[in-house]
Amino acid sequence: MSPQPEAAPSGVIHDIGYRGYDGPRLGRNLVARALFFHSLRGVFGIGRSARSKVMPMGLFAVIWLPALVIAVITVVTASQGLLNDVPVQFARYPMLLQPAVAIFLGTQAPQAVSLDLRYNTLPLYLSRPLERVDYVTAKYAALATGVFILLAIPILTMYIGALLAELPAGEQTGDVVLALIGAALFSLVLAGIGLLIASLTARRGFGVAAIITVLVMSYSVVSGLQGIIGHGQSDLATAGWLGLLSPMTLVDGVQTWALGAESSAVAGPPGDLAGLVFCLVTATVVVGSYLCLMYRYRKVTV
Amino acid sequence: MSHVPVIATEDLTKRYPGITALDRLSVEIEPGVVGLVGANGAGKSTLIKILLGLSEATSGRASVLGLDTVSHGPQIRGQVGYMPEHDCLPADVSATEFVVHMARMSGLPADAARERTADILRHVGLYEERYRPIGGYSTGMKQRVKLAQALVHDPQLVMLDEPTNGLDPVGRDEMLALIRRIHTDFGIAVLVTSHLLGELERICDHVVVIDAGVLLRSSATADFTRASEQLAVEVTAGTEAVARALTAAGLTVSAAGQILVVEITGEDTYDVVRDTVADLGHGLLRLEPRRHRIAEVFEGGAADVSAA
């Protein structure tokens, strides 16, 4: 702003008139990128009211703290020579904290999409250069990235702990890379399912309840059944196949078969055919939820 | 000035199952403040959605700023601002944050978005309250935020759908003055819809009247109001006697309560009225020219159309 003339009395607002805008106008892709970063910040409540920060930041702490404790324990016990491997496999961490991850998705997926539906903001996006496909892609990418950050930071924390404890660096690095790939799969699957459910209702409360129910209930039922069939009747093959029926055990199965992780479920996929099926189903869930989201948003009237 | 019309439609038709929202509408709109008038359900919002490329026409063509709505949707939307009729503001963010975000969604870089937001919020009359969450705003303030997001990227044309909806008389006047300024001060073409003719008469250069998706009339506001001028006359007593005397003097007089409405035939009409009233020994309380309201013309026009 230019300095006010000295003679002007203080407290007067000078109307400098309307100024046009001749600067650059970014294209569709850069606008979509701006929406991605805006939504990603929104996933963690950044740029929203303090109340909106409580849940995501609280859950982030809940999910991160155990990893920090594990890292400290790794360093301390290794220094006393009591430990020659990490106490918790990196790849198992998402399954260990899965209830908290489910709640995070339950609160943050609706935050990403239902607000625009509830407040009818979508027409404002669509009356701009952005297309529906850009909106859906940016939102999906933002939530998946948000969940990935949520899972990757604890995994990296444990990895740093392992390195500080002077455990074999090569082996740990290989493990952490595989664990991060697994975390990316978890993010894509969970964000896809979460967003799809959230986009079906403009009522945020319904979205929260529905997502938590679907994620937590499916996991409890599947792991309960797996327990009964796998341990009770010693039918680990059937128990393994049951893992297809909940998102968490599904991705765990892929990690077990394709990435060589230890299964956190009662049983992993029995055999290579099952492993392949787990991978296919995972890919179908990711692509399917994206396509369903596209279909859903084609239906939104403006 | 260029001769490309801001908006042009050619036999534009939109059918929904069971309803024809627009029926072979052909209209050309020049830069300025253009009012789109019609009853609720006349097809105003449908037209705007087609112009923005958000909805596809069943048949016919439309162009905005010389660009075809079907093939150039994104380019049109980059140069046009849109203020919807309905609520569209999130409650939990401040006006500043929201308008900055919307500026970025229009393709402005982050710095420019912040600068333009500060400017435009000042222009629409939002000051300290811009930092509070929108959820606590009055209807008038919300309408201003909606207007700001439509203007923040300095478009060439704004489409305002019922901008005075839900406002009290003072808020309505302020909003209308603001809309007028968008054209006169900001140099942006305006298409504004309303179901209230009187409002648009005050601010529009041109009025387009549609009813049930059919064009009733499209002409300059001056043409609407110039049609015939009248003189409102009020006297202290003997209204009937004055009316008779004026009729005898060759003027067309109609009574509206205590006020006589006299058709102006020329400059001497004023003198005739003055002399007639003075001759009768009454006092003249009021002698003022009155323009036809668009509404009256519209009613007449609608009657003509239905009679045809």
Chai-1 contact restraints between the chains, C-beta under 6 A:
chainA,res_idxA,chainB,res_idxB,connection_type,confidence,min_distance_angstrom,max_distance_angstrom,comment,restraint_id
A,Y18,B,D185,contact,1.0,0.0,6.0,A-B,restraint_1
A,Y18,B,F186,contact,1.0,0.0,6.0,A-B,restraint_2
A,G20,B,D154,contact,1.0,0.0,6.0,A-B,restraint_3
A,Y21,B,R116,contact,1.0,0.0,6.0,A-B,restraint_4
A,Y21,B,D154,contact,1.0,0.0,6.0,A-B,restraint_5
A,G23,B,A112,contact,1.0,0.0,6.0,A-B,restraint_6
A,R25,B,G107,contact,1.0,0.0,6.0,A-B,restraint_7
A,L26,B,G107,contact,1.0,0.0,6.0,A-B,restraint_8
A,V31,B,M105,contact,1.0,0.0,6.0,A-B,restraint_9
A,V31,B,G107,contact,1.0,0.0,6.0,A-B,restraint_10
A,A34,B,R104,contact,1.0,0.0,6.0,A-B,restraint_11
A,S49,B,D92,contact,1.0,0.0,6.0,A-B,restraint_12
A,L115,B,P90,contact,1.0,0.0,6.0,A-B,restraint_13
A,Y119,B,P90,contact,1.0,0.0,6.0,A-B,restraint_14
A,N120,B,H86,contact,1.0,0.0,6.0,A-B,restraint_15
A,N120,B,D87,contact,1.0,0.0,6.0,A-B,restraint_16
A,N120,B,C88,contact,1.0,0.0,6.0,A-B,restraint_17
A,T121,B,C88,contact,1.0,0.0,6.0,A-B,restraint_18
A,T121,B,P90,contact,1.0,0.0,6.0,A-B,restraint_19
A,P123,B,P84,contact,1.0,0.0,6.0,A-B,restraint_20
A,L124,B,C88,contact,1.0,0.0,6.0,A-B,restraint_21
A,L126,B,L54,contact,1.0,0.0,6.0,A-B,restraint_22
A,S127,B,L52,contact,1.0,0.0,6.0,A-B,restraint_23
A,S127,B,R77,contact,1.0,0.0,6.0,A-B,restraint_24
A,S127,B,Y82,contact,1.0,0.0,6.0,A-B,restraint_25
A,R128,B,R77,contact,1.0,0.0,6.0,A-B,restraint_26
A,R128,B,M105,contact,1.0,0.0,6.0,A-B,restraint_27
A,R128,B,S106,contact,1.0,0.0,6.0,A-B,restraint_28
A,P129,B,P74,contact,1.0,0.0,6.0,A-B,restraint_29
A,P129,B,R77,contact,1.0,0.0,6.0,A-B,restraint_30
A,P129,B,G78,contact,1.0,0.0,6.0,A-B,restraint_31
A,V302,B,L54,contact,1.0,0.0,6.0,A-B,restraint_32
